[in-house]
Amino acid sequence: MRWENLSPDSEHSRADTALFGAEAVTTRTFDTPEFRGITFHEIRARSIVNRVPGASRMPFEWTVNPYRGCTHACVYCFARKTHSYLDLDTGLGFDSQIVVKVNAPELLRHRLASRSWHGEHIAMGTNVDCYQRAEGRYRLMPGIIEALRDHANPFSILTKGTLILRDLPLLRQAAEVTDVGVSVSVGFTDEELWRTVEPGTPAPERRLDVVRAFTDAGIGCGVLMAPVIPFLGDRPEQLRATVRAIAASGATSVTPLVLHLRPGAREWFMSWLAEHHPHLVARYERLYAEGAYAPRWYQRRITRQVHDLAREYGIGPDRAEARRRVPAPAPEEPEAELPTQLTLL
């Protein structure tokens, strides 16, 4: 195991510390139905605010990820590769070996108070879901949101988890003093597809209930329609049904993203595909022959179809004004222009 980047004291860690013998790690299992078969590795991290690599396509520079691994068990999850950095399995291990950064709230509060921090936007839920089932037990997000609220620091959250509703009062408080963005991921409403590719997530309709709740609370909530899965979730009637349901939920916007298959995720997804849809393996090999992303012509076709449907159902972009209530930080260097194709899922 490699815990040296997560240990609070790198001087006392070794590059290949044994998993169960690492002093900085407490390993727990819980004999309850929702956590059966799941192992939690509680660690005290050295830092929690991470800079996104310059080559990334993400439209933000800083992230906070209180967990590694995810019980949502989405077969396509691009973050699977990150488990290999700790010598953990990127397949079933990613779904069942969850790293919990138990000191995340205090680390974040310390970082936000430092002189070197200038109030930049922080994105959450961009690697693994911060509202996965583990959050119900560890409750890291309330402390994280409180720290962001107290420092009026702008932030956004992307989630498939309905547990975010627990923190709606805190998010409303934060929205009074800073810019808060909330997005829910719903790539499709097909229940059969959901049960096979996202077995640990709430049903798509329950996620759209989250959108309704935020809309009713006066907090605009967009939907990341991701991933659109080629040959399984991209038929015109499927796209229409999904956009129609998103519109009915009161979403402020819908952003389609086609499935991409990075190393780590690609092998796991293709193994799943060979088992459940063997007739599609050759088609996927051709479609993704050039790398992790589907061809541009395919991405553009899906984007055009979804945008046309969004206009038909009256979904527009979220144009809410920022509501920051504290003095603005010193001017920052202008950011480089970012491409429009995001890679959150």
Solvent accessible surface area in square Angstrom, and as a share of the most:
residue,aa,sasa,rsa
1,M,31,0.14
2,R,96,0.35
3,W,4,0.01
4,E,47,0.21
5,N,106,0.54
6,L,10,0.05
7,S,5,0.03
8,P,71,0.45
9,D,56,0.29
10,S,51,0.33
11,E,152,0.68
12,H,141,0.63
13,S,28,0.18
14,R,156,0.57
15,A,61,0.47
16,D,88,0.46
17,T,16,0.09
18,A,63,0.49
19,L,30,0.15
20,F,158,0.66
21,G,54,0.52
22,A,8,0.06
23,E,169,0.76
24,A,32,0.25
25,V,17,0.10
26,T,62,0.36
27,T,46,0.27
28,R,109,0.40
29,T,96,0.56
30,F,41,0.17
31,D,124,0.64
32,T,41,0.24
33,P,106,0.67
34,E,83,0.37
35,F,8,0.03
36,R,150,0.55
37,G,65,0.62
38,I,16,0.08
39,T,21,0.12
40,F,0,0.00
41,H,0,0.00
42,E,23,0.10
43,I,2,0.01
44,R,107,0.39
45,A,3,0.03
46,R,120,0.44
47,S,71,0.46
48,I,3,0.01
49,V,16,0.09
50,N,55,0.28
51,R,147,0.53
52,V,21,0.12
53,P,101,0.63
54,G,86,0.83
55,A,103,0.80
56,S,35,0.22
57,R,80,0.29
58,M,20,0.09
59,P,59,0.37
60,F,34,0.14
61,E,59,0.27
62,W,23,0.08
63,T,11,0.06
64,V,0,0.00
65,N,15,0.08
66,P,3,0.02
67,Y,1,0.00
68,R,48,0.17
69,G,0,0.00
70,C,7,0.04
71,T,2,0.01
72,H,9,0.04
73,A,18,0.14
74,C,8,0.05
75,V,11,0.06
76,Y,2,0.01
77,C,19,0.11
78,F,14,0.06
79,A,1,0.01
80,R,0,0.00
81,K,84,0.35
82,T,26,0.15
83,H,0,0.00
84,S,38,0.25
85,Y,121,0.46
86,L,6,0.03
87,D,73,0.38
88,L,18,0.09
89,D,84,0.43
90,T,32,0.19
91,G,4,0.04
92,L,124,0.62
93,G,8,0.08
94,F,1,0.00
95,D,18,0.09
96,S,25,0.16
97,Q,48,0.21
98,I,0,0.00
99,V,0,0.00
100,V,0,0.00
101,K,12,0.05
102,V,50,0.29
103,N,7,0.03
104,A,0,0.00
105,P,31,0.19
106,E,96,0.43
107,L,34,0.17
108,L,0,0.00
109,R,93,0.34
110,H,138,0.61
111,R,70,0.25
112,L,11,0.05
113,A,68,0.52
114,S,37,0.24
115,R,234,0.86
116,S,74,0.48
117,W,20,0.07
118,H,81,0.36
119,G,14,0.13
120,E,30,0.13
121,H,65,0.29
122,I,0,0.00
123,A,2,0.01
124,M,1,0.00
125,G,8,0.07
126,T,9,0.05
127,N,34,0.17
128,V,8,0.05
129,D,12,0.06
130,C,1,0.01
131,Y,4,0.01
132,Q,1,0.00
133,R,92,0.34
134,A,0,0.00
135,E,0,0.00
136,G,42,0.40
137,R,104,0.38
138,Y,36,0.14
139,R,133,0.48
140,L,10,0.05
141,M,0,0.00
142,P,17,0.11
143,G,20,0.19
144,I,0,0.00
145,I,0,0.00
146,E,59,0.27
147,A,0,0.00
148,L,0,0.00
149,R,63,0.23
150,D,78,0.40
151,H,63,0.28
152,A,3,0.02
153,N,1,0.01
154,P,19,0.12
155,F,0,0.00
156,S,28,0.18
157,I,3,0.01
158,L,10,0.05
159,T,3,0.01
160,K,11,0.05
161,G,3,0.03
162,T,44,0.25
163,L,52,0.26
164,I,0,0.00
165,L,64,0.32
166,R,67,0.24
167,D,4,0.02
168,L,28,0.14
169,P,83,0.52
170,L,26,0.13
171,L,0,0.00
172,R,127,0.46
173,Q,83,0.37
174,A,0,0.00
175,A,3,0.02
176,E,118,0.53
177,V,44,0.25
178,T,0,0.00
179,D,63,0.32
180,V,11,0.06
181,G,28,0.27
182,V,5,0.03
183,S,37,0.24
184,V,1,0.01
185,S,1,0.01
186,V,0,0.00
187,G,2,0.02
188,F,5,0.02
189,T,37,0.22
190,D,48,0.25
191,E,99,0.44
192,E,137,0.62
193,L,13,0.06
194,W,27,0.10
195,R,146,0.53
196,T,49,0.28
197,V,0,0.00
198,E,1,0.00
199,P,77,0.48
200,G,19,0.19
201,T,9,0.05
202,P,34,0.21
203,A,19,0.15
204,P,4,0.02
205,E,68,0.31
206,R,115,0.42
207,R,2,0.01
208,L,0,0.00
209,D,48,0.25
210,V,1,0.01
211,V,0,0.00
212,R,74,0.27
213,A,29,0.23
214,F,0,0.00
215,T,57,0.33
216,D,125,0.65
217,A,20,0.15
218,G,56,0.54
219,I,5,0.03
220,G,33,0.31
221,C,0,0.00
222,G,9,0.09
223,V,4,0.02
224,L,10,0.05
225,M,1,0.00
226,A,0,0.00
227,P,1,0.01
228,V,1,0.00
229,I,0,0.00
230,P,0,0.00
231,F,52,0.22
232,L,22,0.11
233,G,3,0.03
234,D,13,0.07
235,R,113,0.41
236,P,89,0.56
237,E,101,0.45
238,Q,19,0.08
239,L,2,0.01
240,R,88,0.32
241,A,33,0.25
242,T,1,0.01
243,V,0,0.00
244,R,115,0.42
245,A,23,0.18
246,I,0,0.00
247,A,27,0.21
248,A,76,0.59
249,S,4,0.03
250,G,32,0.31
251,A,10,0.08
252,T,38,0.22
253,S,28,0.18
254,V,12,0.07
255,T,53,0.31
256,P,10,0.06
257,L,8,0.04
258,V,8,0.05
259,L,1,0.00
260,H,5,0.02
261,L,1,0.01
262,R,75,0.27
263,P,84,0.53
264,G,11,0.11
265,A,0,0.00
266,R,64,0.23
267,E,105,0.47
268,W,76,0.27
269,F,0,0.00
270,M,35,0.16
271,S,67,0.43
272,W,22,0.08
273,L,0,0.00
274,A,51,0.40
275,E,134,0.60
276,H,84,0.38
277,H,46,0.20
278,P,85,0.54
279,H,132,0.59
280,L,5,0.03
281,V,34,0.19
282,A,51,0.39
283,R,106,0.39
284,Y,1,0.00
285,E,93,0.42
286,R,162,0.59
287,L,17,0.09
288,Y,1,0.01
289,A,70,0.54
290,E,169,0.76
291,G,31,0.30
292,A,23,0.17
293,Y,58,0.22
294,A,4,0.03
295,P,38,0.24
296,R,157,0.57
297,W,149,0.52
298,Y,2,0.01
299,Q,20,0.09
300,R,151,0.55
301,R,89,0.32
302,I,1,0.00
303,T,45,0.26
304,R,137,0.50
305,Q,52,0.23
306,V,0,0.00
307,H,75,0.34
308,D,67,0.35
309,L,17,0.09
310,A,8,0.06
311,R,164,0.60
312,E,105,0.47
313,Y,66,0.25
314,G,66,0.64
315,I,18,0.09
316,G,36,0.34
317,P,86,0.54
318,D,75,0.39
319,R,192,0.70
320,A,80,0.62
321,E,142,0.64
322,A,70,0.54
323,R,81,0.30
324,R,66,0.24
325,R,157,0.57
326,V,58,0.34
327,P,124,0.78
328,A,83,0.64
329,P,49,0.31
330,A,63,0.49
331,P,136,0.85
332,E,92,0.41
333,E,149,0.67
334,P,123,0.78
335,E,122,0.55
336,A,83,0.65
337,E,168,0.75
338,L,73,0.36
339,P,72,0.45
340,T,133,0.77
341,Q,39,0.17
342,L,33,0.17
343,T,2,0.01
344,L,19,0.09
345,L,26,0.13
